[in-house]
């Protein structure tokens, strides 16, 4: 696809994010909603749409939705009503999905995002509760589509943004911020690959300066943050090229093809009336009392932006380091646990941001799967701060700790990496090196002070890295300047 200048056009983007909630049971049935169990083992007669079964609302579905509503500055409706969204699909046994239509529980919110050098406020139109459908599996049988109803009835929230996003980069930043918030609230694990966080994008273009929106297309099948960004960028270019060549954008649903890195037609877009929404007759209205609201407010954790600012202002971390540490709640918690054991924020941050993150990336694991505890990590840092080991020894011990449950101090002893800070050991080595290098001594005393590095290197070599470099420097300077 040719690249056409976007200076003439402006994109208008809105995101619809579905988050699967971490409740113990489904939205309307007392059965586990855990991911990954054998197909069709987590079902009840309600999930299978047996006649006469009635839904019962999961209280935590409401509480978790109120949590994210408060965290995204939404208004919380005192009364909201469930609705039936009617459509046929093989993995939807009832023939309808219980959702909310005209009365969402949360509305008129916003979040602030950062993109490069600028900040932007993105409006949130609504957050509403609904249930998930089952799963159709197309690649395990050459002749049939298989149906797994474990996911049917899993509690979801849908977060609908205002059409305030203008670039793929803003959409990427917004989606990451939503994931960060649901993870901090511990209401969703935010895993796009497993489908617990899903995103659809509405994309249109318009000439710059025009207020009216253009015809939009909906993008689906984007299973990573980067694919959301790529799909939106592609669709913007596709629409611009279409309009520039004299065509017209048609309201359609497009699929993102990760193999071809392009969007392709899925279906002509349905309108809301196609779903024949009507109030759910088997569920009463949801009423949020002031007592409920206050209780949920008390349960809210420190949110990522607040934590970020605290790490910078109180702990003295750089903005870049604080952003990385607070990106995920689990990593920030690991850092804070370490800090509670050793009040050395910069030293702890440095080791986490270099070695710990390196291992997480290499092994594709999360911090919760990392084998070195905060207690072990801070003991290792303490050995370095107390000059008992040097930087290279710290690296060696860290690598050994990945495979051993022994204490860092024990490993340092066993690996013969403890630094010697005894002048009785160091002085004879220095004396011998000074005696063996009279030319360098003379040049140092004539003002070539950079030669201190030569002498330190020689001592470290002779001591096989055991000598404390700080003490070595002090003793060499004293002896050379006597």
TAHUVEN-V429351 format. One record per pair of residues at least 24 apart in sequence whose C-alpha atoms are under 8 Angstrom apart, sorted by the first residue. I is the first residue (numbers start at 0). GAP is how many residues later the second one is. D is the distance in Angstrom with one decimal. If there is no record, write none. Layout:
i={I | I}
gap={GAP | GAP}
d={D | D}
This chain:
i={0 | 0 | 1 | 2 | 3 | 3 | 3 | 5 | 6 | 7 | 7 | 8 | 8 | 8 | 8 | 8 | 9 | 9 | 9 | 9 | 9 | 10 | 10 | 10 | 10 | 10 | 10 | 10 | 10 | 11 | 11 | 11 | 11 | 11 | 11 | 11 | 11 | 11 | 11 | 12 | 12 | 12 | 12 | 12 | 12 | 12 | 12 | 12 | 12 | 13 | 13 | 13 | 13 | 13 | 13 | 13 | 13 | 13 | 14 | 14 | 14 | 14 | 14 | 14 | 14 | 14 | 14 | 14 | 15 | 15 | 15 | 15 | 15 | 15 | 15 | 15 | 16 | 16 | 16 | 16 | 16 | 16 | 16 | 16 | 17 | 17 | 17 | 17 | 17 | 17 | 17 | 17 | 18 | 18 | 18 | 18 | 18 | 18 | 18 | 18 | 19 | 19 | 19 | 19 | 19 | 19 | 19 | 20 | 20 | 20 | 20 | 20 | 20 | 20 | 20 | 20 | 21 | 21 | 21 | 21 | 22 | 22 | 22 | 22 | 24 | 24 | 25 | 25 | 25 | 25 | 26 | 26 | 26 | 26 | 26 | 26 | 26 | 26 | 26 | 26 | 27 | 27 | 27 | 27 | 27 | 28 | 28 | 28 | 28 | 28 | 32 | 32 | 32 | 34 | 36 | 38 | 38 | 38 | 39 | 39 | 39 | 40 | 41 | 41 | 42 | 42 | 42 | 46 | 46 | 46 | 46 | 47 | 47 | 47 | 48 | 48 | 53 | 54 | 54 | 55 | 56 | 60 | 60 | 60 | 61 | 62 | 63 | 64 | 64 | 64 | 64 | 64 | 64 | 65 | 65 | 65 | 65 | 66 | 66 | 66 | 66 | 67 | 67 | 67 | 68 | 68 | 68 | 68 | 69 | 70 | 70 | 71 | 71 | 71 | 71 | 72 | 72 | 72 | 72 | 73 | 73 | 73 | 73 | 73 | 73 | 73 | 74 | 74 | 74 | 74 | 75 | 75 | 75 | 75 | 76 | 76 | 76 | 76 | 76 | 76 | 77 | 77 | 77 | 77 | 77 | 78 | 78 | 78 | 78 | 78 | 78 | 79 | 79 | 79 | 79 | 79 | 80 | 80 | 80 | 80 | 80 | 81 | 81 | 81 | 81 | 81 | 81 | 82 | 82 | 82 | 82 | 83 | 83 | 83 | 83 | 83 | 84 | 84 | 84 | 84 | 85 | 85 | 85 | 86 | 89 | 89 | 90 | 90 | 90 | 90 | 90 | 90 | 90 | 90 | 91 | 91 | 91 | 96 | 96 | 96 | 96 | 97 | 97 | 97 | 98 | 98 | 98 | 98 | 99 | 99 | 99 | 100 | 103 | 103 | 104 | 112 | 112 | 112 | 112 | 113 | 114 | 114 | 114 | 121 | 121 | 121 | 121 | 121 | 122 | 122 | 122 | 122 | 123 | 123 | 123 | 123 | 124 | 124 | 124 | 124 | 125 | 125 | 125 | 125 | 126 | 126 | 126 | 126 | 127 | 127 | 127 | 128 | 128 | 128 | 128 | 129 | 129 | 129 | 129 | 130 | 130 | 131 | 166 | 167 | 167 | 167 | 167 | 167 | 168 | 170 | 170 | 171 | 171 | 171 | 171 | 174 | 175 | 179 | 179 | 179 | 179 | 180 | 180 | 182 | 182 | 183 | 183 | 183 | 183 | 183 | 184 | 184 | 191 | 191 | 191 | 192 | 192 | 194 | 197 | 197 | 198 | 198 | 200 | 200 | 202 | 202 | 202 | 203 | 203 | 204 | 204 | 204 | 214 | 214 | 214 | 215 | 215 | 215 | 215 | 216 | 216 | 216 | 216 | 216 | 216 | 217 | 217 | 217 | 217 | 217 | 218 | 218 | 218 | 218 | 218 | 219 | 219 | 219 | 219 | 220 | 220 | 220 | 221 | 226 | 229 | 230 | 230 | 230 | 230 | 233 | 233 | 234 | 234 | 303 | 314 | 314 | 315 | 315 | 316 | 316 | 320 | 320 | 323 | 324 | 324 | 329 | 329 | 330 | 333 | 333 | 334 | 336 | 337 | 337 | 337 | 337 | 340 | 340 | 340 | 341 | 341 | 346 | 347 | 347 | 370 | 371 | 371 | 375 | 375 | 378 | 378 | 378 | 379 | 379 | 382 | 386 | 386 | 387 | 387 | 387 | 387 | 388 | 388 | 388 | 388 | 389 | 389 | 392 | 416 | 417 | 418 | 418 | 418 | 418 | 419 | 419 | 419 | 420 | 420 | 420 | 422 | 425 | 425 | 425 | 426 | 428 | 428 | 428 | 429 | 429 | 429 | 432 | 432 | 440 | 443 | 444 | 444 | 451 | 451}
gap={236 | 237 | 239 | 234 | 233 | 236 | 237 | 234 | 201 | 199 | 200 | 196 | 197 | 198 | 199 | 231 | 156 | 195 | 196 | 197 | 198 | 154 | 155 | 156 | 192 | 193 | 194 | 195 | 225 | 151 | 152 | 153 | 154 | 155 | 191 | 192 | 193 | 194 | 201 | 150 | 151 | 152 | 153 | 154 | 158 | 188 | 189 | 190 | 191 | 146 | 147 | 148 | 149 | 150 | 151 | 187 | 188 | 189 | 144 | 145 | 146 | 147 | 148 | 156 | 184 | 185 | 186 | 187 | 142 | 143 | 144 | 145 | 183 | 184 | 185 | 186 | 141 | 142 | 143 | 158 | 180 | 181 | 182 | 183 | 138 | 139 | 140 | 141 | 178 | 179 | 180 | 181 | 137 | 138 | 139 | 169 | 171 | 177 | 178 | 179 | 134 | 135 | 136 | 137 | 168 | 176 | 177 | 40 | 43 | 133 | 134 | 135 | 136 | 166 | 167 | 175 | 164 | 165 | 166 | 167 | 37 | 38 | 132 | 164 | 33 | 129 | 32 | 127 | 128 | 129 | 29 | 30 | 31 | 34 | 103 | 104 | 126 | 127 | 128 | 129 | 27 | 28 | 29 | 30 | 125 | 26 | 27 | 28 | 29 | 124 | 117 | 118 | 121 | 116 | 113 | 109 | 110 | 111 | 108 | 109 | 110 | 109 | 107 | 108 | 106 | 107 | 109 | 46 | 102 | 105 | 106 | 45 | 46 | 101 | 44 | 45 | 228 | 227 | 228 | 227 | 226 | 68 | 94 | 95 | 67 | 233 | 123 | 40 | 41 | 62 | 63 | 64 | 92 | 39 | 40 | 227 | 230 | 118 | 229 | 230 | 233 | 113 | 114 | 117 | 37 | 38 | 40 | 58 | 227 | 110 | 232 | 37 | 38 | 39 | 52 | 35 | 36 | 37 | 38 | 32 | 33 | 34 | 35 | 36 | 50 | 52 | 31 | 32 | 33 | 34 | 29 | 30 | 31 | 212 | 27 | 28 | 29 | 30 | 210 | 211 | 27 | 208 | 209 | 210 | 211 | 24 | 26 | 206 | 207 | 208 | 209 | 24 | 25 | 205 | 206 | 207 | 198 | 199 | 203 | 204 | 205 | 197 | 198 | 201 | 202 | 203 | 204 | 194 | 195 | 196 | 197 | 192 | 193 | 194 | 195 | 196 | 190 | 191 | 192 | 193 | 189 | 190 | 191 | 188 | 46 | 57 | 42 | 43 | 44 | 45 | 56 | 57 | 58 | 61 | 41 | 42 | 60 | 33 | 34 | 35 | 36 | 32 | 33 | 182 | 29 | 30 | 31 | 32 | 28 | 29 | 30 | 176 | 24 | 25 | 24 | 57 | 60 | 61 | 64 | 59 | 54 | 55 | 58 | 39 | 40 | 42 | 43 | 52 | 38 | 39 | 40 | 41 | 35 | 36 | 37 | 38 | 34 | 35 | 36 | 37 | 32 | 33 | 34 | 35 | 30 | 31 | 32 | 33 | 29 | 30 | 31 | 26 | 27 | 28 | 29 | 25 | 26 | 27 | 28 | 24 | 25 | 24 | 66 | 60 | 61 | 62 | 64 | 65 | 60 | 57 | 58 | 53 | 54 | 56 | 57 | 50 | 49 | 124 | 147 | 148 | 149 | 122 | 123 | 145 | 146 | 117 | 119 | 120 | 144 | 145 | 115 | 116 | 31 | 32 | 33 | 30 | 31 | 28 | 24 | 25 | 24 | 29 | 27 | 31 | 29 | 32 | 33 | 32 | 35 | 31 | 34 | 35 | 34 | 35 | 36 | 33 | 34 | 35 | 36 | 33 | 34 | 35 | 36 | 37 | 52 | 33 | 34 | 35 | 36 | 51 | 34 | 35 | 36 | 37 | 44 | 33 | 34 | 35 | 36 | 34 | 35 | 36 | 34 | 31 | 31 | 25 | 30 | 31 | 32 | 28 | 29 | 27 | 28 | 25 | 30 | 31 | 29 | 30 | 28 | 29 | 28 | 32 | 29 | 24 | 28 | 37 | 38 | 36 | 33 | 40 | 39 | 37 | 36 | 37 | 39 | 40 | 33 | 34 | 37 | 36 | 40 | 34 | 30 | 33 | 31 | 29 | 30 | 31 | 32 | 28 | 29 | 30 | 28 | 29 | 26 | 32 | 81 | 30 | 31 | 32 | 80 | 28 | 29 | 30 | 79 | 29 | 78 | 24 | 49 | 48 | 46 | 47 | 48 | 49 | 46 | 47 | 48 | 46 | 47 | 50 | 48 | 37 | 41 | 46 | 48 | 30 | 33 | 34 | 29 | 45 | 46 | 25 | 26 | 39 | 36 | 35 | 36 | 24 | 25}
d={7.9 | 7.6 | 7.8 | 6.8 | 6.9 | 7.2 | 6.9 | 7.9 | 7.7 | 6.0 | 6.0 | 6.4 | 5.5 | 4.4 | 5.1 | 7.5 | 6.9 | 5.6 | 5.4 | 6.0 | 5.3 | 8.0 | 5.2 | 6.6 | 7.0 | 5.8 | 4.4 | 6.5 | 6.7 | 6.0 | 6.9 | 6.1 | 5.2 | 7.9 | 5.9 | 5.3 | 5.9 | 7.7 | 7.5 | 5.2 | 6.6 | 4.9 | 5.9 | 7.5 | 7.6 | 6.8 | 5.6 | 4.8 | 6.6 | 7.5 | 5.6 | 5.9 | 4.3 | 6.7 | 6.2 | 5.8 | 5.1 | 6.8 | 8.0 | 6.1 | 5.5 | 7.8 | 7.7 | 7.5 | 6.8 | 5.9 | 4.6 | 6.2 | 6.6 | 5.7 | 4.6 | 6.5 | 5.7 | 5.2 | 6.2 | 8.0 | 5.5 | 5.0 | 6.5 | 7.9 | 7.1 | 5.7 | 4.5 | 6.5 | 6.4 | 5.7 | 4.5 | 6.4 | 7.8 | 5.7 | 5.1 | 6.3 | 5.5 | 5.4 | 6.5 | 6.4 | 7.3 | 5.8 | 4.6 | 6.5 | 7.1 | 6.1 | 4.6 | 6.8 | 6.0 | 4.8 | 6.3 | 7.4 | 7.6 | 7.7 | 5.7 | 5.7 | 7.4 | 5.3 | 4.9 | 7.9 | 7.5 | 5.2 | 5.3 | 7.5 | 6.6 | 7.1 | 7.5 | 7.6 | 7.6 | 7.7 | 7.1 | 5.6 | 4.7 | 5.7 | 7.8 | 6.1 | 5.2 | 6.5 | 7.8 | 6.2 | 5.7 | 5.6 | 4.5 | 7.9 | 4.8 | 4.7 | 4.8 | 5.8 | 6.8 | 6.4 | 6.4 | 7.7 | 7.7 | 7.5 | 7.3 | 6.8 | 5.8 | 7.9 | 8.0 | 5.2 | 7.1 | 6.2 | 5.4 | 5.3 | 5.2 | 6.5 | 7.5 | 4.9 | 6.7 | 6.0 | 8.0 | 7.6 | 7.3 | 6.2 | 6.4 | 5.9 | 7.4 | 7.9 | 5.7 | 5.0 | 6.6 | 6.8 | 7.0 | 7.3 | 7.6 | 7.4 | 6.4 | 8.0 | 7.7 | 6.7 | 6.2 | 7.8 | 7.8 | 7.5 | 7.4 | 7.1 | 6.8 | 7.6 | 7.2 | 7.6 | 7.2 | 7.3 | 6.4 | 7.4 | 6.9 | 7.6 | 7.0 | 7.4 | 5.6 | 7.7 | 7.5 | 6.9 | 7.6 | 7.4 | 7.7 | 5.7 | 5.5 | 5.7 | 7.9 | 7.8 | 4.7 | 5.8 | 7.3 | 5.8 | 5.3 | 5.3 | 3.7 | 6.9 | 7.7 | 8.0 | 5.6 | 5.3 | 5.9 | 6.6 | 5.9 | 4.7 | 6.7 | 7.9 | 7.4 | 5.1 | 6.1 | 7.7 | 8.0 | 7.0 | 7.8 | 7.8 | 5.4 | 4.8 | 6.6 | 7.9 | 7.4 | 6.4 | 5.5 | 4.6 | 6.5 | 6.0 | 5.4 | 5.7 | 5.2 | 6.7 | 6.9 | 7.7 | 7.3 | 4.7 | 6.2 | 6.0 | 5.4 | 7.0 | 8.0 | 6.9 | 8.0 | 6.3 | 5.4 | 4.2 | 4.5 | 8.0 | 5.5 | 5.6 | 6.2 | 5.4 | 5.4 | 6.6 | 5.1 | 7.4 | 4.9 | 6.0 | 6.6 | 6.1 | 7.5 | 7.5 | 6.2 | 4.7 | 5.8 | 6.1 | 6.0 | 7.4 | 6.8 | 7.7 | 5.5 | 6.2 | 7.3 | 7.5 | 6.6 | 7.6 | 7.3 | 5.6 | 5.9 | 7.2 | 7.5 | 6.0 | 4.0 | 6.6 | 6.0 | 6.2 | 6.5 | 7.3 | 4.8 | 7.5 | 7.5 | 7.7 | 6.3 | 6.1 | 7.1 | 6.9 | 7.0 | 6.3 | 6.6 | 7.2 | 6.9 | 5.8 | 7.1 | 7.9 | 5.8 | 5.0 | 7.9 | 6.7 | 7.3 | 5.9 | 4.2 | 5.4 | 7.9 | 5.6 | 5.4 | 5.4 | 8.0 | 6.1 | 5.4 | 7.3 | 6.5 | 5.5 | 4.5 | 6.3 | 5.5 | 5.5 | 6.9 | 7.4 | 6.0 | 4.7 | 6.6 | 6.3 | 5.3 | 6.0 | 7.5 | 4.8 | 5.4 | 6.3 | 7.8 | 7.8 | 4.9 | 7.4 | 5.7 | 5.7 | 6.5 | 7.8 | 6.8 | 6.2 | 7.3 | 6.9 | 5.7 | 7.3 | 7.4 | 7.4 | 6.5 | 6.2 | 7.6 | 7.3 | 7.2 | 7.1 | 6.5 | 7.2 | 6.7 | 7.1 | 7.4 | 5.3 | 6.9 | 6.6 | 5.5 | 5.7 | 7.8 | 5.5 | 6.5 | 7.4 | 7.6 | 7.0 | 7.9 | 7.7 | 8.0 | 7.5 | 7.1 | 7.4 | 7.2 | 7.2 | 7.6 | 6.9 | 7.1 | 7.2 | 6.1 | 6.5 | 6.0 | 7.5 | 7.4 | 5.6 | 7.6 | 7.3 | 5.2 | 5.0 | 5.8 | 6.9 | 7.8 | 7.8 | 6.3 | 4.6 | 5.9 | 7.6 | 6.0 | 4.9 | 5.8 | 6.8 | 7.8 | 7.3 | 6.2 | 5.0 | 6.2 | 5.6 | 5.6 | 7.8 | 6.2 | 7.6 | 7.8 | 6.1 | 7.6 | 6.9 | 6.8 | 6.5 | 7.2 | 8.0 | 6.7 | 7.8 | 6.3 | 8.0 | 7.9 | 7.7 | 7.6 | 6.6 | 7.4 | 7.6 | 7.9 | 7.9 | 7.7 | 6.6 | 7.0 | 6.0 | 7.7 | 6.6 | 7.7 | 6.4 | 4.8 | 6.7 | 7.4 | 6.2 | 7.9 | 7.1 | 6.9 | 6.2 | 7.9 | 7.2 | 7.3 | 7.2 | 6.4 | 6.9 | 6.6 | 6.6 | 6.7 | 8.0 | 6.6 | 7.7 | 5.5 | 7.4 | 7.4 | 7.0 | 7.0 | 5.5 | 5.0 | 7.5 | 7.8 | 6.4 | 5.3 | 5.1 | 7.9 | 7.0 | 7.5 | 6.0 | 6.6 | 6.6 | 7.7 | 4.6 | 5.5 | 5.4 | 5.6 | 4.8 | 5.6 | 6.4 | 5.4 | 6.6 | 7.9 | 8.0 | 6.7 | 7.0 | 7.3 | 6.4 | 7.2 | 7.7 | 6.3 | 7.9 | 6.7 | 7.2 | 7.4 | 7.1 | 7.9 | 7.2 | 7.3 | 7.7 | 7.7}
